[in-house]
Amino acid sequence: MFENVRMALVGLGSNKLRSILTMLGITIGVAAVIVLVSLGQAVDGYVRQQFLGVGTNLIIVFPRQNDQGVTRRLTLDDVRAISDPFRVPDALVVMPQRTVTKNTTYEGRQISVRILGATPDYLSVRSRSVVLGQFFDQDDMESQARVAVLGQETVKKLFPTGIDPVGKNIRVAGITFRVEGVMNAVGGAGFGPSDDDLIVAPLTTVQNRLSGDRELTGARPVGNIIVQARDNQSVNKLAEELREALRQEHRISFRDEDDFQIFTQDDLLSSLGNITGLLTVFLAIIAGISLLVGGIGIMNIMLVTVTERTREIGLRKAVGAQKGDILLQFLVEATVLALIGGGTGVLIASGGTLLVTTAVPELKASVQFSSVLLATMISLGIGVFFGIYPANRAASLNPIDALRYE
């Protein structure tokens, strides 16, 4: 085996350019597969970290279509129903939200930004804090006060460097709001809307001054309701309590389906994990096409090599080489070719992953040992699979015909 590997390396060295071009397909394919798998794992880890960063005991209630295809939006009546401690005893905090996107200006600077209508519980539910000024209170909610708390990115876009935004007046959709405070930065890698680029205002203000939507009953709708459980162990129990309370509030009979959706963070993480997993597999399959092309290239070159070395094969057989010896020789050459290409791909993938981590530190992408092992097994498999036919063809040559070959 050692001698076969040595001869394979000598053969590759004698045709350096041809060997490099042959390995290129394997190298690109292995590098692409490893980088994409690493990025998929990094994105999944980042998403999980973002969700778990705001606590693991949150439940989100969304509206959905009922059996008749009608969507019944959530309202403050639903909020009051699930805030009743006798109906939902395991709910610690109930916070409705409503989001709109509006043009916002300050002294000629204009941006389009998300306006999040929430309650004073927003900071505790979302594990955030105010670094300048203060957050609005219950009095602001009841009076529909035109006050706003800004995210860090919104401050950078609206206010020139050095200006304290607290106390300044901004105009949201033509309505004047006073900036009450600035929230801490939570960071982000560009996946979905950033929680640093938004304005938080009292829910009642957003509902009545910036939205104008009403249900047929005259009630103002909310986008969703975040409910915080008393502890991690009571999350599932709380979900059942919420479902029962909302079905009673919406007068849903036992035969009909819910016209709302209840998601725990585990549900959301599982759904997102399935999505990122499928996306990673899909991208890896696309990258795997390069491996297939590279394998075909190895087979092609090995067939050429067999033709070029026909007289050598005949001479080896004439002096006693068995069919298995010839088969093993050419199979080892194909496998060495694939393994060198795969090893080069691993090195390139490591460098590419390092660049991604440097450019986007939040992702924390890294090459996993499992990915390297997978790449090695793939390279080995390609060498064996695509080398078996040329090797068998070489081993099956008649020694007399091979010695006559010109």
N, C-alpha and C positions, 0 to 999 in steps of 0.2 A: 504493500500500500504506500509506504514511504517513497519507494522508487517511482511509483505511478504519479504521485503528487509532484515529485521533483521533475519528472518528464513533462507533466502538464504545465508547470511554471516555465520550463525552458521553451515549450511550444508557444506559450502566450508571449514570452519575451521576444521570440523571433519574429512575431508579427504584431508589434505594439499597437499601431494605429488601428488595425482590424480588431484587435482584442478590445481596445478602449471603446470603439464604436459599438461593438457587440454588447458590451456590459452597460452601455449608456441607458438602454431601455429598462434594465433591471434596476440600475441605480436610481433613475427618476421615479420609477414605480414604488420602490421601497421607501425612498425619502418622502414621497407624497403620502403614502399610507400612514407612515409613522407621524408625520406632522399633523395630518388631519385627525387621526385618532387622539393625539395629544391635545390638540385644540378642542376637540369635542369634549374630552374629559375636563379640560380647564374651564370651558364655558359652563358645563354642568355643575362643577364645583363652585364657580362664581355665583351662579343663580341660587344655589342652595345656601350659600353664605349670606346673600342679600336677604333671602326670606328668613333665615334663622336669626339674622341680626336684629330683627324687630320682634323677636320672641317666638316661641313655639306654641303658644296657647291662644292663637287668634283664629276666628272663624269669619268667613266673608259670605254674606247673603246677596245674591244677584236675582234680578227678575228673569223670567223665562216665559216662553209661549206655553199656553195651556193646550188641552186636547182640541179646542176649536181654532187653534192658530192665533189666538189673541194674547198679546203680552200685557200683563197687568204690572205696571211699574210700582215700585215700593214707595211708600209715603211716610210722613211723620206719624200717622196713625199706627203703622206697622212698628215703628220705633217705640212708640208708647206701649204697644202690646208686649213686645219682647223685653221691655225695660221693667215690666211688672215682676217684682221678686217672688210673688206667689205663683206666677205662671212659668217663669224661667229663673229658678233660684241659683243656678250655677253661673249666671252672667255677672261678671264684675263691672264691665264697662260696655256700653252700647253707643257706637259712634256712627251716625249716618254721614254720607259724603255725596257731594255733587260736583262734577267737574265740567267747566266750560273753557273754551279757548277764545281769548279776546285780545284786540290790539291795545297795548298799554304804552303811554307816553310820559316822558318827563323832560321838559324844556327842550323840545324838538327831537329828542331821541325816541324812536318808536320800535317796539318789538311785538311779536305775537307770542303770547305766553299762556300756559295753563293756569286757570284760576280754580283753586280747590276750595269748595265750601265745606267746612268742617265745624266741629264743636270744640270747646276749650280742652276736651280730652285728647285732642290730636297728638300733643307732645308725648303724653304717657303711653298712648296706644302704639305710636310709631317709634318710640324710644328716641325722641329727638329733644333738642334743647334750644334755647334762645341765647345767642351770644351778644346781641346788642338790643337794647330796649326791652320790650315785654311782649307777651302773647295776649290776645284779646280774651275777655272774660265773659261770664254768663250775662252780665248787663249789656254787653255789646251784642250778644246773640239776640236778646229780647228786644232791643231797640233797633235792630237791623243797622247797626253802626257801619259806616263806610270806613273801615279800618283794614289794614293789610299787614301781613308778615311775609317777608321776602326770603327766598332761597339765595344762596351765595352767587350762583350763576346769574340770576336775575339782577342782583345788585351790580355785578360787573357790566352787564349789558346796558342798564338804565342810567347808572350814575358814574360820572368820571372819577378817576382815581383820586382818593383823598377826601371825597365828600361823604359825610355821615348821612345815610339815608333816613335815619330815625327822625320823625317829625316833619319830613318833607311830604308834599302833596303830589300824588301821581294821578293820572287820568286813565281809568279802565273803561273802554267802550264809551268814552266821553263823560264818564261819571268820576267825580273827584273822590279819591281815597287818601287817607292819611297813613303813612307808614309807621306802624307801631313797633316793629322789631325786625331783626334778621336772625334766621335760624343757622344752626351749625351745618357744616358741609358733611354730606354722607358719601360723596364720591360716586363713581360710576364709570363703566367702560363703554358706554354708548349703546347698551342693549335696552331698547325701549325708552320711554320718557324718563328724564333724570329728575330725581326728587330735589335736586339743587336748583333746577330751572323751573320754578313755579311760584305762585303767590297764594298764600292761604288767607282766607277771609271767613267771617262768620257765615254759617250755612244759610241762615235766614236772609242775609244780605245778598248772597249769590242767587238764591231762589227767587227773590222778589225784585231785585234791581238789575240782575245780569242775565237771567234766564227767561222768565215769563211763561214757562211751561205750566200747564195745569192738566189734571185728570178731569174726566167727565164729572166727577164729584166736586170739583173745585179745589181739591187738595194739590199741593205742590209736590212733585215727585223728587225722589233722591236717586242717585245712581246706584249705590250699594250701601250695605250696612256692615261695619266691622264690629264684631262682638269678641270681647276678651274674656276667656274663661278664668275661673279663680285659680286654677293650677293646671299643669299639663295632664294630670290624671283625669280631669273632669271634662276634657274636650269632647270626647265622643258622647258623653251623657248630655252635655250642653247642646250638641248638634240635634239630638233627638228632642230635647225640650223646645228648641227653636222651631223645628219642623212642626211639632204639635201645636204650638202657639200660633204660628202663621197660618196653618190650615184652618184653625178655628176662626182666626181673624178674617180670612178670605172666604169663609163658609164653603170649604171644599168638602164634598161628600167622600165617603170612604172608598167609593169606586173610582173617583177621578184622580188624575195625576196632579202633582204639585205644580203651581204656576210660579215657582221660585226655585232657585238652586242654592244649596248650602255646600260650601267648600271649606274643609279644614286645610291647614298648611300642608299636611301630609298628602292630601288629595292633589293640591296644586303642584307640590314638588314631584309627585309621582307622574302627573300629566306632563310636566315640563321635562322630567327625566326621559319619558318615553319619546317625546318630540326630539330632544337633543340626541338621544341614542339612535333613533331612526335616521336623523340627518347625518350623523357621523358614519353610520353604516353605508348610507347612500353615497356619500362623498368618497368613502374608502373603496367602494365598488368601482366608482368612476376612475379613481387612481389605480385600481387593480388592473384596469385595461392596459396600462403601461407595462405591467408585469407580464401580461399575456403577449403583448407585442415583443417585449424583451425575450421571452421564452422562445417565440418563433424565430427571433434573430439568432439565438443560440443554436437552435436546430439547423437553421440554414448554414451557419458557419461550420458547424460540425460535419454536415454533409460535404461541404467543400473540402474540409480538412481530410475526411476519409478518402475523397477522390485524389487529393494531392499526395497522400501517403499510402497509396495502394501498393506500390512496390515494397515499401517498408513493412506493410502488413504481411505481404507474401513472404518476405525474407524471415520475419519473426515466426511465422507458421512453419516455414521450411526447417527451421532449427529447433522445433519442438514446442512452440507456444500453442496452448490449447485455446479453444473458442472462448472459454471463460476468461482467460488472460487478456485477450484482445477486447472483449466486451468490457471488462473492468477498467482497462486502460482508457478507453474513450469515454466511458461513463464518468470516470474521475475527472477527466479534462473538462467535460461539460459542467460538472458540479463545482469544480474549482473556479471556473469562469463565472458561474452564477453567484457563488459565495463572495468572491472579490467584489462583484458589482453590488451585492447586497450590503456588504460591509461598508463600502464607499457611500451607499445610500444612507446608512445609519449615521455616519459622520456628518453628512450634509444635513440630515434631519436634525441632529443635535444642534448644529450651528443655526439652522432656521428657527428652531424652537427657542433658542437663546435670544435671537433677535426679536421674536414676538414678545417674549417676557420683558425685554428691555423697553420695547415700544409701548406695551400695555402691561404695566406691573400688576394691575388688579387681577389679571387672568392667572398668573402663577403657573404658566404652562411648563411642562417638563416631560422629557422622554422617559417613559416607564420601562422597567426591565421587561415587563410582559410584552411591550411593543417590540423591543429589540429581539426577544426570543421568537415572537411571531414572525418578524422579518427574516430571521435566520432560518426558521423552518420553511418559510415560503421560498426563500432562495434555494435552499437544499432541495425542496420538492420540485422547483422549476428545473434545476439542473438534472435531476434524475428523470423527470417526466419527459422533458424535451431532448434529453441526451440518449434515452434508451433506444430510440429508433436508429439514429446514426451509428451508435455503438454496436447494435445488433447487426446492422448492415455490414459494418467493418468485420465483425467476428464471423460472418457467414461467407466471406469471400473465399473462393477456391484458391489455394496457394499457388498453383501452377498458372492460373489465369492472372493472378495478382502480379507474379514475377514477370509475365509477358507485357504487363500494362505499360504504355508509353505516356 
